[in-house]
Each structure stands twice: as C-alpha cells, then as structure tokens.
Amino acid sequence: MSSSTSSETGGRWIPLESNPDVFNLWSKKAGVLANSAHFEDVYGLDEELLAMVPQPVRAVVLLFPIDSEGDKKRNVEDERIAREGQPKIDDTIFWVKQTIPNACGTIGLIHALANSGVTFAPTSVLQKFIFQCEGKTPLERAHLLETTPLFANIHAESASSEVNQTAAKVDTDLHFTCFVEAPDSDFRKAAKGEDVSEEAINDKKSTGMRLIELDGRRAGPVDHGDCKDLLKDVATLVKARYITSSSSVYFSLMALSETPEEK
C-alpha cells in the first residue's frame, strides 16, 4: 500500500509502502531509531490484536483511501477549527505542511518521529531538519523540504529498496496520517508556572494528554480529545471516523513502539 496527496507543487516522489520494514529502513537512514524503537504492523482493531503490540506505543501511522466524501468531512472539520480554535492543543507539536506529491509517507514519518520522544542519533538528519525549521511556518518548513535534498534521497532509497513492493505505482489514492499524544496545553502551562484556571487543572476527566492527528494535507494538527491509551484511542477513532464511512478495504496501521531495553 502506498501514499498520495492532492497537491501538485514540488517534485513527484515514489510512494512508500505501508510496511514496517520500509519505515524502519527510512528511520535508520535518517539516524533516528535506536535498537529499542521500531515500527510494526497492527493486525487489527480488536482488543486482543491491539494487545499484541509492544508497549509503550509512541505514535501510530494510518494508511487510508482518499475519497471525496472523506475530504469533505475533513474540510468541514478544518473550517470549524479555524472558527473555534483548539485551546487545549500543545503549541510545541512539530507539524509540516505537505506540498510534494506522494511524500505523505515521509511526512508521516517526520510527524511520528519528531513528536514521539524516541532517541535521535547525534548526527540525525531529522534532528538537523527540526533545528532548521525553528521559527518557520509549516509552509516554510514544506519549502525547506522541497528545496533541499535532506530527505529526498532517504525517501528515494527507501522507496526503491527491495522491501518497498509498490515503488512502481507513482499515482495512488491512498494517504498516510499520523497520531501522537501530547500534553494538554493547560497542564504544560501549569508545569511552567504560568497562570491556569484551577478548573482546567482539576478536571478529573482529563488525563492531561491529548490525542493529536498530524496530516500534512490538513490545515494543521487536529485535537481529537482526551487520550488515555494512544493505541486503543486511535483504534476507536479509526473505526468511527474512517472505516465505517468507507467501502474500501485499503486500510492499514503501524505502531511506533519503544520496547524497554533489558538490563
């Protein structure tokens, strides 16, 4: 399974397959993953299958089919967010707008890894990119991605590798999005000693963490509410918002797990 975008700016990349081997290869080439962190398939959304995924899960990447009805619903949600805002969303979340066709695999990887807290090597390509993006808007970050070979070579090497089985399919109707958990902005402000209402901090229903979707085709990060268990909450959201509204079978999930190293 592969990736796509509706944008026609920038060069067209070869799609990445929804394959843990491809994502792990990309990540290692970018100098990000330690031996304890890796992507692996999530074989189903039932509780028994979710329980097979090693914990803790740091990010979840979804491949889903693009269709007009789904895009319409996402556009309506983006318009609502533009009107009402997202007061609980963490402003330290790293997000990049996607402007390169077929680059959503790399965008999903950047979003997953940059917001997961996993170990970066000192010479990590991703770490360098994040530093270069400081103070830049999401579109300026996208332009940086377009105009430098920082990730283009890694993407091309991963897409053309033996483990990427769909490299020949340049035009696709599938897309990657990423889910992470991030601190509630009120809790982060309180931790920094800033003034926050007691009601927000003493909300017994809140875990202090939010479920955030990071999709380069959207207008920005999307706050999906309180997050109690990242993998289970993503599974619930995917069933409710993606699978039930589509007749397609082309869905897949991968989890970025960080298995504790044995002492």
C-alpha positions in Angstrom: 0.0 0.0 0.0 1.3 3.4 -0.9 0.8 7.1 -0.4 -0.5 10.2 -2.2 -1.5 13.8 -1.9 -3.7 16.2 -3.9 -1.0 18.8 -4.1 0.7 19.4 -7.4 3.6 21.5 -6.2 7.2 20.3 -5.9 8.7 17.2 -7.4 6.8 13.9 -7.5 8.2 11.3 -5.2 7.8 7.5 -5.4 5.3 6.3 -2.8 6.3 4.5 0.3 4.6 1.2 1.1 2.8 0.8 4.4 5.4 -1.7 5.5 7.3 -1.7 8.8 10.5 -2.8 7.1 10.3 0.3 4.8 9.6 2.7 7.6 12.3 1.2 9.8 14.8 1.4 6.9 13.9 5.1 6.3 14.2 5.8 10.1 17.6 4.2 10.4 18.9 6.1 7.3 17.6 9.3 9.0 19.6 8.4 12.1 16.6 8.3 14.4 15.8 4.9 15.8 17.7 3.2 18.5 17.5 -0.6 18.7 14.7 -0.4 21.2 12.3 1.7 18.9 10.7 0.3 15.8 7.6 0.3 13.6 5.5 -2.8 13.3 2.1 -3.8 11.9 -1.1 -3.5 13.9 -3.0 -6.5 12.6 -6.5 -5.5 13.7 -8.5 -3.1 15.8 -9.9 -5.7 18.2 -8.6 -5.6 21.8 -6.9 -8.9 21.5 -4.9 -7.9 18.5 -4.1 -4.5 19.9 -2.7 -6.3 23.0 -0.1 -8.0 20.8 1.6 -4.6 20.0 4.7 -4.0 22.3 4.3 -1.1 24.7 4.8 1.8 25.0 3.4 3.0 21.7 4.9 6.4 20.8 3.0 7.0 17.6 0.5 5.4 15.2 0.5 5.8 11.4 -2.6 5.1 9.4 -2.8 4.5 5.7 -6.3 5.2 4.4 -8.1 5.7 1.0 -8.7 9.2 -0.2 -12.3 9.9 -1.4 -14.4 12.9 -1.9 -16.8 12.2 1.0 -13.9 11.8 3.4 -12.2 15.0 2.2 -15.5 16.9 2.5 -15.8 15.9 6.2 -12.2 16.8 6.9 -12.7 20.2 5.2 -15.7 20.9 7.4 -13.7 20.0 10.5 -10.9 22.3 9.4 -13.3 25.1 8.9 -14.8 24.5 12.4 -11.3 24.5 13.9 -10.5 27.8 12.1 -13.6 29.4 13.7 -13.4 27.9 17.2 -9.7 27.2 17.7 -8.2 24.3 19.7 -7.4 25.8 23.1 -6.0 22.6 24.6 -3.6 21.8 21.8 0.1 21.9 22.6 1.9 24.6 20.6 5.2 22.7 20.8 3.9 20.0 18.4 6.1 19.7 15.3 4.0 19.9 12.1 4.9 20.2 8.4 2.5 21.1 5.5 2.7 18.6 2.7 3.3 20.1 -0.8 5.2 17.3 -2.5 3.0 14.7 -4.3 3.4 11.2 -2.9 5.6 12.4 0.0 3.0 11.6 2.7 5.0 8.6 3.8 8.0 10.8 4.7 5.7 13.5 6.2 4.0 10.8 8.3 7.5 9.5 9.4 8.6 13.0 10.3 5.5 13.7 12.3 5.7 10.4 14.1 9.3 10.5 15.0 9.6 14.2 15.8 6.7 14.1 18.2 7.4 10.7 19.8 10.3 11.3 22.1 12.3 8.4 20.7 16.1 8.6 20.6 17.9 10.6 17.9 21.5 9.9 16.9 23.8 13.0 17.3 24.1 13.3 13.5 20.4 12.6 12.8 19.1 14.1 9.5 15.7 14.6 11.2 17.3 16.4 14.2 19.1 18.7 11.7 15.8 19.4 9.9 14.0 20.2 13.1 16.7 22.7 14.0 16.5 24.3 10.6 12.7 24.6 11.0 12.8 26.6 14.2 10.9 29.8 13.9 9.5 28.8 10.4 5.8 28.4 9.5 4.5 24.9 8.3 4.6 26.2 4.7 8.2 27.4 5.1 9.1 24.0 6.5 7.5 22.4 3.5 9.5 24.7 1.2 12.7 23.7 3.1 11.8 20.0 2.5 11.2 20.8 -1.2 14.3 22.7 -1.9 16.9 20.7 0.0 18.0 17.0 -0.6 17.7 16.4 3.2 15.0 13.7 2.9 14.6 13.2 -0.8 17.5 10.8 -1.0 16.4 8.8 2.0 12.8 8.6 0.7 14.1 7.5 -2.8 16.4 4.9 -1.3 13.6 3.5 0.9 11.0 3.6 -1.9 13.3 1.8 -4.3 14.5 -0.8 -1.9 13.6 -4.5 -2.2 11.2 -4.2 0.8 9.1 -1.5 -0.9 6.8 -3.5 -3.2 4.8 -0.7 -4.6 7.5 1.6 -5.9 6.2 1.4 -9.5 2.8 2.8 -8.6 3.5 6.6 -8.8 -0.1 7.8 -8.8 -2.2 6.5 -5.9 -5.3 7.2 -4.0 -4.1 6.3 -0.6 -2.7 8.6 2.1 -0.7 8.4 5.4 -1.7 10.3 8.5 -0.1 10.1 12.0 -1.4 10.1 15.5 0.5 11.0 18.7 -0.3 12.0 22.2 0.8 15.4 23.5 0.3 17.3 26.8 -2.8 19.3 27.4 -1.7 22.9 26.9 -3.1 23.9 30.3 -1.1 21.2 32.0 2.1 22.3 30.2 1.5 25.9 31.2 0.9 24.9 34.8 4.2 22.9 34.7 6.0 26.1 33.5 4.5 28.1 36.4 2.1 30.1 34.2 -1.4 31.1 35.3 -4.0 28.5 34.5 -7.6 28.1 35.8 -8.0 25.7 38.7 -10.9 24.2 36.9 -8.7 23.1 33.9 -6.1 21.5 36.1 -8.5 19.8 38.5 -10.6 18.3 35.7 -10.9 14.7 36.9 -12.0 13.5 33.5 -8.7 14.7 31.9 -5.6 12.6 31.8 -3.5 15.6 30.9 -2.8 14.2 27.5 -4.5 14.8 24.1 -4.9 12.6 21.1 -3.4 14.6 18.1 -3.7 13.8 14.4 -0.9 15.1 12.2 -1.8 15.1 8.5 0.2 17.2 6.0 -2.9 17.7 3.8 -4.9 19.3 6.6 -4.8 22.9 7.8 -2.8 21.9 10.9 -2.7 19.5 13.8 -6.1 18.2 14.9 -7.0 17.7 18.6 -9.3 14.6 19.0 -9.7 15.0 22.7 -8.5 13.3 25.9 -6.0 10.5 25.4 -6.0 7.6 27.9 -4.2 4.9 25.8 -2.8 6.0 22.5 -3.2 2.8 20.5 -6.7 2.0 21.8 -7.8 5.6 21.3 -6.5 5.6 17.7 -8.3 2.3 17.0 -11.6 3.7 18.3 -11.2 6.8 16.2 -10.2 4.9 13.1 -13.3 2.7 13.4 -15.6 5.6 14.0 -14.3 8.2 11.5 -12.5 6.2 8.8 -13.6 2.6 8.3 -17.3 3.0 8.9 -17.6 5.8 6.3 -15.7 3.9 3.6 -16.4 0.9 1.4 -12.7 0.4 0.8 -10.6 -2.3 2.4 -7.3 -0.5 1.9 -6.6 0.5 5.5 -3.5 -0.4 7.5 -2.0 0.7 10.8 1.6 0.7 12.0 2.7 1.5 15.5 6.0 3.1 16.6 6.9 1.1 19.7 9.7 1.6 22.0 10.5 -1.7 23.8 12.4 -1.1 27.1 15.9 -2.4 26.8 16.8 -5.3 29.1 19.1 -4.5 31.9 
